[in-house]
Amino acid sequence: MILACKHCDSLVRVSALGEHQRAVCPCCNNEIVSYQANQQQWLIAFSLTSLLFLFSSLYPSFVSFSQHGLVQDISLWNAFSLLADKYSTVLAGIFMFSTFLIPMFICFLVLLTNSHYWQDLNPHNARYVARLLNKTKTLNLADIFLVAVLVSVFKLMSLAEIGFGLGFWSYILFVVCFIETLSLINETELWERQQILFQPALLHDGKSAKAQELKQCLTCSQLTRETHCPRCYTKTHFRKPNSEQRAIAWMITATVFLIPANILPIMNTINLGSDTPATIFSGVVVMWQSGSYPIAILIFLASICIPIIKAGALFYLIIQSRKCTHPKRASTIYRWLEIMGKWSMIDVFVVIILVSLVQLGTVLSVEPQIGIVFFTIMVLCQIVAVNSFDPRILWDEFHNHE
């Protein structure tokens, strides 16, 4: 079987893989396909277990917060309701989608694609299901939310007593099972069970697909010279249309929102009737001065450094795409951009958790401010910008001289 690398467009001949083996592109080191014995059974088991722990974490107590005899106990469902009713429906929507709805939706899609109904779907409907699964996978923020919970606890430990309820432990088990579910998803194997792979004539592995006038379907990985994929009927292109222009537009938009996100306060703390607004940077300073050095460094890197580095790195890749002299290094940078993009959401979740948990009236309360909305939009725009960029264009100049 010959497959095209989604990062450099090189054709790679893949032989039968053994258990826990994976095929890696020899040009850019991107993983092409992996194999796990009894993959369907493991996926179904972990998906069902993830759903069980996810639903069991909604209503029981998640975290409790007590100070001066006043106790605030919150569940995930109460946090959704509190944000929507008293503060921001935007934050409430982001919170619910990222921590509950999207993971639940992914688990249901995994169960569908690993059931007998998947083989009965016609290619048109299978295409939409596969696209949804591929897009929603990139929006998984459940693990980021769990890290944000721990950061919030460190912030509050000096102010009050913190307790963890059944909902918290259930959510930890859900995240573990859900991450394992995502790691087991194999798009190549998924489509092999839906429609057999068509091998076009005159395939020479080691060369690029474009050099042989082959287009890779981004939905099912089928190689074809036709305008539409013969496997799932998706419209095919040699490269993502207007990839650079869309990436630039989204990243410029993110950069514009980055300015108010760092200048305006993201939350306001009311302590004994006194208001203390806090920006991202002032929050880092307070954590550093209180001696919470690891947390201060984590927030500084995730909320201040990563957005700036992402913007600079993506603009660098766009410039390099004109005539990339080191495509392997550029591909490595792109993979790091994909990995670290969602970590900037830590600060958003920290604010959401503090607002939901710290509600003791004038004694001690936390309220969200407009800065966190700008910051959330900025992070989402950066994620879209990176996903809009086609890394294969970094290798076009290299392949032209083969």
C-alpha positions in Angstrom: 0.0 0.0 0.0 1.3 3.4 -1.0 0.2 6.5 1.0 1.0 10.2 0.8 2.4 12.1 3.8 0.0 14.8 4.8 2.9 17.1 5.8 5.3 16.8 2.9 3.3 15.0 0.1 5.9 12.3 -0.3 4.7 8.9 -1.4 5.6 6.1 1.1 5.2 2.4 0.6 3.7 0.9 3.8 4.0 -2.8 4.3 2.0 -4.8 6.9 2.5 -3.4 10.4 2.9 -5.5 13.5 1.2 -4.7 16.9 2.2 -1.3 18.3 4.1 -0.5 15.1 3.8 2.8 13.1 4.9 4.0 9.7 6.9 7.3 9.7 7.6 9.4 6.7 11.3 9.2 5.8 11.3 12.8 4.6 9.7 14.8 7.4 9.3 12.2 10.2 5.5 12.7 10.3 3.5 9.6 11.4 1.6 8.2 8.5 -0.2 5.3 9.9 -0.1 3.0 13.0 -1.4 -0.4 14.0 -3.0 -1.7 17.2 -4.4 -5.2 17.5 -8.1 -5.4 18.3 -8.3 -1.7 17.6 -12.1 -1.6 17.2 -12.7 -3.4 20.5 -10.4 -1.1 22.4 -12.0 2.0 20.8 -15.5 0.9 21.8 -14.4 0.0 25.3 -12.6 3.3 25.9 -15.3 5.4 24.3 -18.0 3.8 26.5 -15.9 4.1 29.6 -15.2 7.8 28.7 -18.9 8.5 28.4 -19.6 6.7 31.7 -17.0 8.8 33.6 -18.0 12.0 31.8 -21.7 11.8 32.7 -20.8 10.7 36.3 -18.7 13.9 36.7 -21.5 16.3 35.9 -23.7 16.5 39.0 -21.6 15.3 42.0 -19.5 17.9 43.8 -16.4 18.8 41.7 -14.5 21.2 44.0 -15.4 22.8 47.3 -14.0 26.1 48.7 -14.3 27.3 52.3 -13.1 30.5 54.1 -14.1 32.0 57.5 -16.8 29.4 57.9 -18.4 30.1 54.5 -18.4 27.2 52.1 -18.9 27.1 48.3 -19.5 23.8 46.7 -19.7 23.5 42.9 -20.4 20.8 40.4 -19.7 21.1 36.6 -23.4 21.5 35.8 -23.8 24.3 38.4 -20.7 26.0 36.9 -22.3 26.0 33.5 -25.5 27.5 34.9 -23.8 30.1 37.0 -21.7 31.4 34.1 -24.7 31.6 31.8 -27.1 33.2 34.3 -24.9 35.7 36.0 -21.9 36.5 33.7 -21.1 35.6 30.2 -23.1 33.2 27.9 -20.0 33.2 25.6 -17.8 31.8 28.4 -20.5 29.4 29.5 -20.8 28.1 25.9 -17.1 27.7 25.5 -16.9 25.9 28.9 -19.7 23.5 28.0 -18.6 22.8 24.5 -15.0 22.2 25.3 -15.4 20.2 28.5 -18.6 18.2 27.8 -20.3 18.5 24.5 -17.3 18.0 22.2 -15.8 15.0 24.1 -19.3 13.5 24.2 -19.8 14.1 20.5 -16.4 12.5 19.6 -17.2 9.4 21.7 -20.5 9.0 19.9 -18.7 9.4 16.5 -16.1 6.8 17.5 -18.8 4.4 18.5 -20.6 5.0 15.2 -17.5 4.5 13.1 -16.6 1.3 14.9 -20.1 -0.3 14.6 -21.6 -2.2 11.7 -23.6 0.9 10.8 -20.3 2.5 9.5 -20.0 -0.1 6.7 -23.6 0.4 5.7 -23.3 4.2 5.3 -23.0 5.4 1.7 -19.7 7.3 1.0 -21.4 10.7 1.0 -22.6 10.3 4.6 -19.4 8.6 5.7 -17.5 11.6 4.3 -19.4 14.0 6.6 -19.0 11.7 9.6 -15.2 11.4 9.0 -14.8 15.2 8.6 -16.7 15.9 11.8 -14.5 13.4 13.7 -11.3 14.9 12.2 -12.3 18.5 13.0 -13.6 17.9 16.5 -10.5 15.9 17.5 -8.5 19.1 17.2 -10.9 20.9 19.5 -10.3 18.5 22.4 -9.5 20.7 25.5 -10.5 18.3 28.3 -6.9 17.7 29.3 -6.2 21.5 29.3 -9.2 22.0 31.5 -7.9 19.4 34.0 -4.5 21.2 34.2 -6.4 24.5 34.7 -8.2 23.0 37.6 -4.9 22.2 39.3 -3.6 25.7 38.6 -6.7 27.2 40.1 -6.3 25.1 43.2 -2.7 26.3 43.7 -3.9 29.9 43.3 -6.6 29.3 46.0 -4.7 27.2 48.5 -3.2 30.2 50.3 -6.7 31.8 50.6 -8.9 29.0 51.7 -9.3 25.3 52.2 -9.9 23.3 49.0 -11.7 19.9 48.8 -12.2 17.6 45.8 -15.5 15.8 45.3 -16.6 12.7 43.4 -17.1 14.8 40.2 -13.4 15.8 40.1 -12.1 12.2 40.4 -14.6 11.0 37.8 -13.4 13.7 35.4 -9.8 12.7 35.9 -10.7 9.1 34.9 -12.6 10.4 32.0 -9.7 12.4 30.7 -7.4 9.4 30.9 -9.8 7.2 29.0 -10.6 9.9 26.5 -7.0 10.6 25.6 -6.5 6.9 25.1 -9.5 6.9 22.8 -8.1 9.7 20.7 -4.7 8.0 20.4 -6.4 4.9 19.1 -8.3 6.6 16.2 -6.8 5.5 12.9 -8.3 7.2 9.9 -6.6 4.9 7.4 -8.1 1.8 9.1 -11.4 3.5 9.5 -11.7 4.1 5.7 -10.4 0.6 4.9 -13.5 -0.8 6.7 -15.8 1.7 4.8 -14.4 1.6 1.2 -11.3 -0.2 -0.1 -8.3 2.0 -1.1 -8.0 2.5 -4.9 -4.4 2.4 -6.0 -3.8 4.7 -9.1 -1.5 3.5 -11.8 2.2 4.5 -12.1 2.9 5.1 -8.4 6.6 5.7 -7.6 7.2 5.8 -3.9 9.9 8.3 -2.8 8.6 11.0 -5.1 5.9 13.6 -4.2 2.2 12.9 -5.2 2.0 16.3 -6.9 5.0 15.4 -9.2 3.0 12.5 -10.5 -0.2 14.7 -10.9 -1.8 13.0 -7.9 -4.1 14.8 -5.4 -4.5 13.5 -1.9 -8.0 13.5 -0.5 -7.8 15.2 2.9 -10.9 13.2 4.1 -9.9 9.6 3.4 -6.3 9.9 2.1 -7.2 8.4 -1.3 -4.8 9.4 -4.1 -6.4 10.4 -7.4 -6.0 12.3 -10.6 -9.7 13.1 -10.7 -11.4 16.3 -9.6 -13.4 14.3 -7.0 -12.2 11.5 -4.8 -13.4 8.1 -6.1 -13.6 6.8 -2.6 -15.7 9.4 -0.7 -16.5 11.9 -3.5 -14.8 14.8 -1.8 -13.6 17.6 -4.2 -9.8 17.2 -4.4 -7.0 19.8 -4.7 -3.2 19.5 -5.1 -3.0 21.9 -2.1 -5.5 23.5 0.2 -7.1 26.4 -1.7 -5.9 29.9 -0.6 -4.0 28.2 2.3 -1.5 31.0 2.9 -4.1 33.8 2.5 -6.5 32.3 5.0 -3.7 31.5 7.5 -2.5 35.2 7.3 -6.0 36.6 7.7 -6.7 34.4 10.8 -3.4 35.1 12.4 -3.6 38.9 11.8 -7.1 38.8 13.4 -5.6 36.9 16.4 -2.8 39.4 16.7 -5.3 42.3 16.8 -7.2 40.6 19.6 -4.0 39.8 21.4 -3.5 43.5 22.3 -6.7 44.1 24.3 -6.4 40.6 25.7 -3.2 41.6 27.4 -4.0 45.2 28.3 -7.6 44.8 29.6 -8.3 43.0 32.9 -9.4 39.3 32.6 -11.0 39.1 36.0 -11.9 41.2 39.1 -11.4 39.9 42.6 -13.7 41.3 45.4 -12.0 40.8 48.8 -13.9 42.3 51.8 -15.6 44.8 49.5 -12.4 45.9 47.8 -12.1 45.4 44.0 -8.8 44.2 42.5 -8.8 43.9 38.7 -6.1 41.6 37.2 -4.6 41.4 33.7 -2.8 38.2 32.5 0.6 39.7 33.4 -0.4 41.0 36.8 -1.7 37.6 37.6 1.7 36.1 36.8 3.4 38.7 39.0 1.2 37.9 41.9 1.8 34.1 41.6 5.5 34.7 41.4 5.6 37.0 44.4 3.5 34.5 46.4 6.2 31.8 45.8 4.2 29.7 43.3 7.0 29.7 40.8 6.0 26.7 38.6 2.4 28.0 38.2 3.7 31.5 37.4 6.0 30.1 34.8 3.3 27.9 33.3 0.8 30.8 33.0 3.5 33.1 31.6 4.5 30.5 28.9 1.0 29.4 28.0 -0.8 32.8 28.0 1.9 35.3 27.0 4.8 33.5 25.3 3.0 30.8 23.3 0.6 33.2 21.4 3.5 35.5 20.4 5.7 32.5 19.4 2.8 31.0 17.4 2.2 34.2 15.5 5.9 34.6 14.7 6.4 31.0 13.8 3.4 30.9 11.4 4.5 34.1 9.7 8.0 32.5 9.4 6.5 29.4 7.7 4.4 31.5 5.3 7.5 33.4 4.3 9.5 30.1 4.0 6.8 28.6 1.8 7.9 30.9 -1.1 11.3 29.2 -1.2 11.9 26.9 1.8 15.6 26.0 2.2 15.1 23.8 5.3 11.7 22.0 4.8 12.4 19.3 7.4 13.0 22.0 10.1 9.9 23.9 8.9 7.8 20.8 9.2 9.0 20.2 12.7 8.0 23.8 13.6 4.5 23.2 12.1 4.0 20.0 14.2 5.0 22.0 17.4 2.5 24.7 16.4 -0.3 22.0 16.2 0.6 20.6 19.6 1.0 23.8 21.6 -1.8 25.8 20.2 -4.5 24.8 22.6 -2.4 25.2 25.8 -3.1 29.0 25.7 -6.6 28.1 26.8 -5.3 27.4 30.4 -5.9 31.0 31.5 -9.5 31.0 30.1 -10.3 27.8 32.1 -8.6 29.2 35.2 -10.9 32.3 35.1 -14.0 30.1 34.5 -13.1 27.9 37.4 -12.4 30.8 39.8 -15.6 32.6 38.8 -17.7 29.5 39.3 -16.0 28.5 42.6 -15.2 31.7 44.4 -18.6 33.2 45.2 -18.7 34.2 48.8 -20.3 37.6 48.3 -18.3 40.7 49.5 -16.0 38.4 51.6 -14.4 36.9 48.5 -15.7 36.7 44.9 -14.3 36.6 41.4 -15.9 38.1 38.3 -14.9 37.7 34.7 -13.9 40.8 32.7 -13.9 41.7 29.0 -10.2 40.8 28.6 -10.9 37.1 28.9 -13.4 37.3 26.0 -10.7 38.9 23.7 -8.2 36.3 24.9 -10.5 33.4 24.1 -11.2 34.8 20.6 -7.5 35.3 20.0 -6.7 31.7 21.0 -9.4 30.2 18.7 -8.3 32.4 15.8 -4.7 31.1 16.2 -5.9 27.5 16.2 -7.9 28.1 13.0 -4.9 29.9 11.4 -2.6 26.9 12.0 -5.1 24.4 10.7 -5.7 26.6 7.6 -2.0 26.4 6.6 -1.0 23.6 4.3 2.5 22.3 5.4 3.0 20.5 2.1 3.8 23.8 0.3 6.9 24.0 2.4 8.2 21.0 0.4 7.2 22.0 -3.1 10.5 23.7 -3.9 12.4 20.7 -2.5 10.4 18.2 -4.6 10.8 20.3 -7.8 14.6 19.7 -7.6 14.4 15.9 -7.0 
